[in-house]
Amino acid sequence: MNNLVKTQVHISSLEIGMTVEYKGRLYTVGKENFFKTFYGWAFMGDSSSRTITRVQFAVPTAKGIVLR
């Protein structure tokens, strides 16, 4: 797909509603799979990875390309 923009972000900067790529699949960050543990932040129970791939969609509009 040409309209995907992928960036590496620290796991603590994730917000609910963001789209991320985790283990080759796309997920929407939800309240139930993003939480703080004794070892730090965890996504889907995995606190070992410190960065995660954030996916944004480049959408053409009348004012140009917008990332959503």
CNS distance restraints for C-alpha pairs under 8 A (distance, minus, plus):
assign (resid   3 and name CA) (resid  57 and name CA) 5.61 0.50 0.50
assign (resid   3 and name CA) (resid  58 and name CA) 4.90 0.50 0.50
assign (resid   3 and name CA) (resid  59 and name CA) 7.08 0.50 0.50
assign (resid   4 and name CA) (resid  55 and name CA) 6.52 0.50 0.50
assign (resid   4 and name CA) (resid  56 and name CA) 5.85 0.50 0.50
assign (resid   4 and name CA) (resid  57 and name CA) 4.83 0.50 0.50
assign (resid   4 and name CA) (resid  58 and name CA) 6.13 0.50 0.50
assign (resid   5 and name CA) (resid  55 and name CA) 5.72 0.50 0.50
assign (resid   5 and name CA) (resid  56 and name CA) 5.08 0.50 0.50
assign (resid   5 and name CA) (resid  57 and name CA) 6.07 0.50 0.50
assign (resid   5 and name CA) (resid  58 and name CA) 6.81 0.50 0.50
assign (resid   6 and name CA) (resid  53 and name CA) 6.21 0.50 0.50
assign (resid   6 and name CA) (resid  54 and name CA) 5.62 0.50 0.50
assign (resid   6 and name CA) (resid  55 and name CA) 4.69 0.50 0.50
assign (resid   6 and name CA) (resid  56 and name CA) 6.44 0.50 0.50
assign (resid   7 and name CA) (resid  53 and name CA) 5.53 0.50 0.50
assign (resid   7 and name CA) (resid  54 and name CA) 5.30 0.50 0.50
assign (resid   7 and name CA) (resid  55 and name CA) 6.71 0.50 0.50
assign (resid   8 and name CA) (resid  51 and name CA) 6.17 0.50 0.50
assign (resid   8 and name CA) (resid  52 and name CA) 5.60 0.50 0.50
assign (resid   8 and name CA) (resid  53 and name CA) 4.58 0.50 0.50
assign (resid   8 and name CA) (resid  54 and name CA) 6.08 0.50 0.50
assign (resid   9 and name CA) (resid  13 and name CA) 6.86 0.50 0.50
assign (resid   9 and name CA) (resid  14 and name CA) 7.72 0.50 0.50
assign (resid   9 and name CA) (resid  51 and name CA) 5.39 0.50 0.50
assign (resid   9 and name CA) (resid  52 and name CA) 5.63 0.50 0.50
assign (resid   9 and name CA) (resid  53 and name CA) 6.31 0.50 0.50
assign (resid   9 and name CA) (resid  54 and name CA) 6.51 0.50 0.50
assign (resid  10 and name CA) (resid  14 and name CA) 7.38 0.50 0.50
assign (resid  10 and name CA) (resid  50 and name CA) 5.86 0.50 0.50
assign (resid  10 and name CA) (resid  51 and name CA) 4.42 0.50 0.50
assign (resid  10 and name CA) (resid  52 and name CA) 6.41 0.50 0.50
assign (resid  11 and name CA) (resid  41 and name CA) 6.62 0.50 0.50
assign (resid  11 and name CA) (resid  42 and name CA) 7.42 0.50 0.50
assign (resid  11 and name CA) (resid  43 and name CA) 7.50 0.50 0.50
assign (resid  11 and name CA) (resid  49 and name CA) 7.85 0.50 0.50
assign (resid  11 and name CA) (resid  50 and name CA) 5.60 0.50 0.50
assign (resid  11 and name CA) (resid  51 and name CA) 5.26 0.50 0.50
assign (resid  11 and name CA) (resid  52 and name CA) 6.05 0.50 0.50
assign (resid  12 and name CA) (resid  41 and name CA) 6.00 0.50 0.50
assign (resid  14 and name CA) (resid  18 and name CA) 6.99 0.50 0.50
assign (resid  14 and name CA) (resid  29 and name CA) 7.71 0.50 0.50
assign (resid  15 and name CA) (resid  29 and name CA) 6.93 0.50 0.50
assign (resid  16 and name CA) (resid  28 and name CA) 7.71 0.50 0.50
assign (resid  16 and name CA) (resid  29 and name CA) 5.03 0.50 0.50
assign (resid  16 and name CA) (resid  30 and name CA) 5.18 0.50 0.50
assign (resid  16 and name CA) (resid  31 and name CA) 6.25 0.50 0.50
assign (resid  16 and name CA) (resid  34 and name CA) 7.96 0.50 0.50
assign (resid  17 and name CA) (resid  28 and name CA) 5.75 0.50 0.50
assign (resid  17 and name CA) (resid  29 and name CA) 5.21 0.50 0.50
assign (resid  17 and name CA) (resid  30 and name CA) 6.24 0.50 0.50
assign (resid  18 and name CA) (resid  28 and name CA) 5.61 0.50 0.50
assign (resid  18 and name CA) (resid  29 and name CA) 5.41 0.50 0.50
assign (resid  18 and name CA) (resid  54 and name CA) 7.43 0.50 0.50
assign (resid  18 and name CA) (resid  55 and name CA) 7.86 0.50 0.50
assign (resid  19 and name CA) (resid  26 and name CA) 6.76 0.50 0.50
assign (resid  19 and name CA) (resid  27 and name CA) 5.63 0.50 0.50
assign (resid  19 and name CA) (resid  28 and name CA) 4.43 0.50 0.50
assign (resid  19 and name CA) (resid  29 and name CA) 6.21 0.50 0.50
assign (resid  19 and name CA) (resid  54 and name CA) 6.14 0.50 0.50
assign (resid  19 and name CA) (resid  55 and name CA) 5.45 0.50 0.50
assign (resid  19 and name CA) (resid  56 and name CA) 6.95 0.50 0.50
assign (resid  20 and name CA) (resid  26 and name CA) 5.67 0.50 0.50
assign (resid  20 and name CA) (resid  27 and name CA) 5.35 0.50 0.50
assign (resid  20 and name CA) (resid  28 and name CA) 6.25 0.50 0.50
assign (resid  20 and name CA) (resid  29 and name CA) 7.06 0.50 0.50
assign (resid  20 and name CA) (resid  52 and name CA) 7.12 0.50 0.50
assign (resid  20 and name CA) (resid  53 and name CA) 5.61 0.50 0.50
assign (resid  20 and name CA) (resid  54 and name CA) 4.40 0.50 0.50
assign (resid  20 and name CA) (resid  55 and name CA) 5.22 0.50 0.50
assign (resid  21 and name CA) (resid  25 and name CA) 5.37 0.50 0.50
assign (resid  21 and name CA) (resid  26 and name CA) 4.49 0.50 0.50
assign (resid  21 and name CA) (resid  27 and name CA) 6.18 0.50 0.50
assign (resid  21 and name CA) (resid  52 and name CA) 7.15 0.50 0.50
assign (resid  21 and name CA) (resid  53 and name CA) 5.32 0.50 0.50
assign (resid  21 and name CA) (resid  54 and name CA) 6.34 0.50 0.50
assign (resid  21 and name CA) (resid  55 and name CA) 6.62 0.50 0.50
assign (resid  22 and name CA) (resid  26 and name CA) 6.39 0.50 0.50
assign (resid  22 and name CA) (resid  27 and name CA) 7.03 0.50 0.50
assign (resid  22 and name CA) (resid  52 and name CA) 6.97 0.50 0.50
assign (resid  22 and name CA) (resid  53 and name CA) 7.07 0.50 0.50
assign (resid  29 and name CA) (resid  33 and name CA) 6.80 0.50 0.50
assign (resid  29 and name CA) (resid  34 and name CA) 6.76 0.50 0.50
assign (resid  30 and name CA) (resid  34 and name CA) 6.41 0.50 0.50
assign (resid  31 and name CA) (resid  35 and name CA) 7.52 0.50 0.50
assign (resid  33 and name CA) (resid  42 and name CA) 7.97 0.50 0.50
assign (resid  33 and name CA) (resid  43 and name CA) 5.71 0.50 0.50
assign (resid  33 and name CA) (resid  44 and name CA) 4.67 0.50 0.50
assign (resid  33 and name CA) (resid  45 and name CA) 7.15 0.50 0.50
assign (resid  34 and name CA) (resid  41 and name CA) 7.51 0.50 0.50
assign (resid  34 and name CA) (resid  42 and name CA) 5.93 0.50 0.50
assign (resid  34 and name CA) (resid  43 and name CA) 4.71 0.50 0.50
assign (resid  34 and name CA) (resid  44 and name CA) 6.29 0.50 0.50
assign (resid  34 and name CA) (resid  45 and name CA) 7.91 0.50 0.50
assign (resid  35 and name CA) (resid  41 and name CA) 5.89 0.50 0.50
assign (resid  35 and name CA) (resid  42 and name CA) 5.55 0.50 0.50
assign (resid  35 and name CA) (resid  43 and name CA) 6.74 0.50 0.50
assign (resid  36 and name CA) (resid  40 and name CA) 5.61 0.50 0.50
assign (resid  36 and name CA) (resid  41 and name CA) 4.30 0.50 0.50
assign (resid  36 and name CA) (resid  42 and name CA) 5.96 0.50 0.50
assign (resid  37 and name CA) (resid  41 and name CA) 5.78 0.50 0.50
assign (resid  37 and name CA) (resid  42 and name CA) 6.56 0.50 0.50
assign (resid  37 and name CA) (resid  47 and name CA) 7.74 0.50 0.50
assign (resid  39 and name CA) (resid  47 and name CA) 6.80 0.50 0.50
assign (resid  40 and name CA) (resid  47 and name CA) 6.56 0.50 0.50
assign (resid  41 and name CA) (resid  47 and name CA) 5.92 0.50 0.50
assign (resid  42 and name CA) (resid  46 and name CA) 5.16 0.50 0.50
assign (resid  42 and name CA) (resid  47 and name CA) 4.16 0.50 0.50
assign (resid  42 and name CA) (resid  48 and name CA) 7.73 0.50 0.50
assign (resid  43 and name CA) (resid  47 and name CA) 6.61 0.50 0.50
assign (resid  56 and name CA) (resid  67 and name CA) 5.92 0.50 0.50
assign (resid  56 and name CA) (resid  68 and name CA) 5.47 0.50 0.50
assign (resid  57 and name CA) (resid  67 and name CA) 5.44 0.50 0.50
assign (resid  57 and name CA) (resid  68 and name CA) 5.18 0.50 0.50
assign (resid  58 and name CA) (resid  65 and name CA) 6.06 0.50 0.50
assign (resid  58 and name CA) (resid  66 and name CA) 5.60 0.50 0.50
assign (resid  58 and name CA) (resid  67 and name CA) 4.65 0.50 0.50
assign (resid  58 and name CA) (resid  68 and name CA) 6.53 0.50 0.50
assign (resid  59 and name CA) (resid  65 and name CA) 5.52 0.50 0.50
assign (resid  59 and name CA) (resid  66 and name CA) 5.19 0.50 0.50
assign (resid  59 and name CA) (resid  67 and name CA) 6.20 0.50 0.50
assign (resid  59 and name CA) (resid  68 and name CA) 7.11 0.50 0.50
assign (resid  60 and name CA) (resid  64 and name CA) 5.74 0.50 0.50
assign (resid  60 and name CA) (resid  65 and name CA) 4.44 0.50 0.50
assign (resid  60 and name CA) (resid  66 and name CA) 6.27 0.50 0.50
assign (resid  61 and name CA) (resid  65 and name CA) 5.95 0.50 0.50
assign (resid  61 and name CA) (resid  66 and name CA) 6.91 0.50 0.50
